[in-house]
Amino acid sequence: MASSRLLQLHNYTTHGSAGASLPHRAARVALSSLLLQTSLSLHPLSSLHYHSHCYCSSRDVHVAEVAEKRSNKVHLSSPELVALEYADLNLSYKLDLGHVRIRQHVNPLSSSFSVPTQPPDWNQVFSDPTLPLMADIGCGSGRLLLWLAKQNPGVTNYLGLEIRQKLVKRAEVWVKDLALNNIYFLFANATISFKHLVTSYPGPLMFVSILCPDPHFKKRHHKRRLLQKPLVGAIVETLMPGGQVLIQSDVVEVALDMRNQFDEVEALLHMDAVNPSMLCDSEGWLLSNPMGIRTEREIHAELEGQRIFRRMYQKKQM
Ligand SMILES: C[S@@+](CC[C@H](N)C(=O)[O-])C[C@H]1O[C@@H](n2cnc3c(N)ncnc32)[C@H](O)[C@@H]1O
């Protein structure tokens, strides 16, 4: 189980085999569906009802109590489901960071986010800065990367880019608690800082994820969306040949916006063309989550009965 989760993911997606990871993944999927069975409350969610919520919550959650509630078939809230999904990490929820709950979307175009983030000294932040890198853009709480980093020490480095400083601060505490040396979180407006940051990284960029970015529904706010043309260009340019990009959203309009931008890139193939075992529905959305674990937004959306729209691409070999 200590072997590389991302390499397993890569093998799974490229060769159709997850190797030793499959039982673990199956167990996780089974756990997820069990959690959903006991907690799912289906009600339609229109764009008007979309709200930021639990992924920012730092309220105290006791995993043992949550597990007991689940076994008694008591309805679980999003933060409780998230705590259960990430129970392996044993994270402390009693951090002295003030109240971390954030309801509003930030405006990345405001002047306070217009200064590009300077790259760190990679030798200081990773024990081996030549390892392949996964970058999660708009990583929220960072739990997904923490979970992956714990699975893949000495194999892959993980970089989380997040525009809300408090979330970065909390993630940094968790990195320290878990004593991980293959993960780093940066407070950054990824739209303007991504390229500069990843081109300074000494190793190859192997994987980029943009998972459930803020929707900014109003047309006049679309320019606040995380994925803009220059960022698409920067991702494609900096990705290693064979490197992969995963996009997903619980808002079909946002998923389509991202998809349209990546589908038209010549240098990328959609994964179902690379690996036919990666099944899609008739509209080309991937049928399952290739990461082996759900993000916080994903857990919340599924609890609300929403579907997750996903696409995954691979950069052509030169
Ligand atoms: C809806 S949350 C999703 C978080 C996580 N990916 C998940 O799926 O649970 C979107 C995240 O993107 C962050 N974000 C939005 N614009 C950003 C930007 N320009 N640069 C970096 N992060 C950004 C937000 O602060 C928020 O934490």
The ligand as a Gaussian input file, in Angstrom:
#p B3LYP/6-31G(d) Opt

LIG

0 1
 C      -15.073000      25.229000      -4.832000
 S      -13.451000      25.204000      -4.186000
 C      -12.909000      23.549000      -4.592000
 C      -11.754000      23.105000      -3.742000
 C      -11.253000      21.701000      -4.050000
 N      -10.576000      21.663000      -5.338000
 C      -12.396000      20.716000      -4.007000
 O      -12.754000      20.174000      -5.073000
 O      -12.912000      20.495000      -2.912000
 C      -12.498000      26.194000      -5.313000
 C      -11.179000      26.633000      -4.709000
 O      -10.418000      27.348000      -5.679000
 C       -9.796000      28.457000      -5.038000
 N       -9.479000      29.458000      -6.085000
 C      -10.356000      30.218000      -6.763000
 N       -9.708000      31.031000      -7.627000
 C       -8.383000      30.756000      -7.493000
 C       -7.211000      31.262000      -8.111000
 N       -7.273000      32.210000      -9.050000
 N       -6.018000      30.757000      -7.725000
 C       -5.939000      29.787000      -6.762000
 N       -7.030000      29.275000      -6.149000
 C       -8.229000      29.738000      -6.509000
 C      -10.842000      28.909000      -4.048000
 O      -10.318000      29.718000      -3.028000
 C      -11.377000      27.578000      -3.545000
 O      -10.656000      27.103000      -2.429000

